[in-house]
Amino acid sequence: MKIVSQSPDELVLKGGSTQGIVVGAGLAVAGVLGGIFLRQSSPYAIWIALAVVAVGILVILFSSSITVVANKASGQVSYQKKRIVGGQNSTYAIADIFRIETRKQWQMQNTPPSGNQGASVPQPVLVAQSVIVFKDGRQLPLDHQKTSSTTTLGPVVLMGGQGAETAIAAQVATFLNVPFQEIAPPDMGMGTIRF
């Protein structure tokens, strides 16, 4: 999510998924090329290639971008989620917003092998997502989940990159004059270092 424009009365946010379109196109091209070059090697190669192309097309069709426009003069928040297949346009009253939250949690993701290791290793990755929480309990995501940038030094994983998501969500809360809350992830159970 990024702030596209801000004035005293209006704040425009955009968060999008050009990454999803690029990944989907890459899968579709890889499937076509795999089918062309591997069709003679195995009778199943063409079916696997077709499956990769189909997954690529689905990724492209369901990638979405989010635009949020908060207008103090009208007292409304306009929410638009665009995708090639379907979409969502909604309007909400600013007075109905309870708070803005940034939620962080740990997810296990496979990392590519490094050095002499032959298999990928699952490692914890910190992900964050900012949401609008309404007084009636409804929730509206401001953006897609963001994965932190990681740096691995042997067995130690250094996390970073979550500050921008939190700072923008706090700025939105300040603009809307509602509370901001950052929900920290639970401890991974890795223990603490004691001296």
Helices and strands as residue ranges (DSSP letters): E 2-6, E 10-15, H 18-38, H 45-62, E 64-71, E 76-83, E 87-93, G 94-96, E 97-111, E 121-134, E 139-141, E 146-147, E 149-153, E 156-160, H 163-176, E 180-183
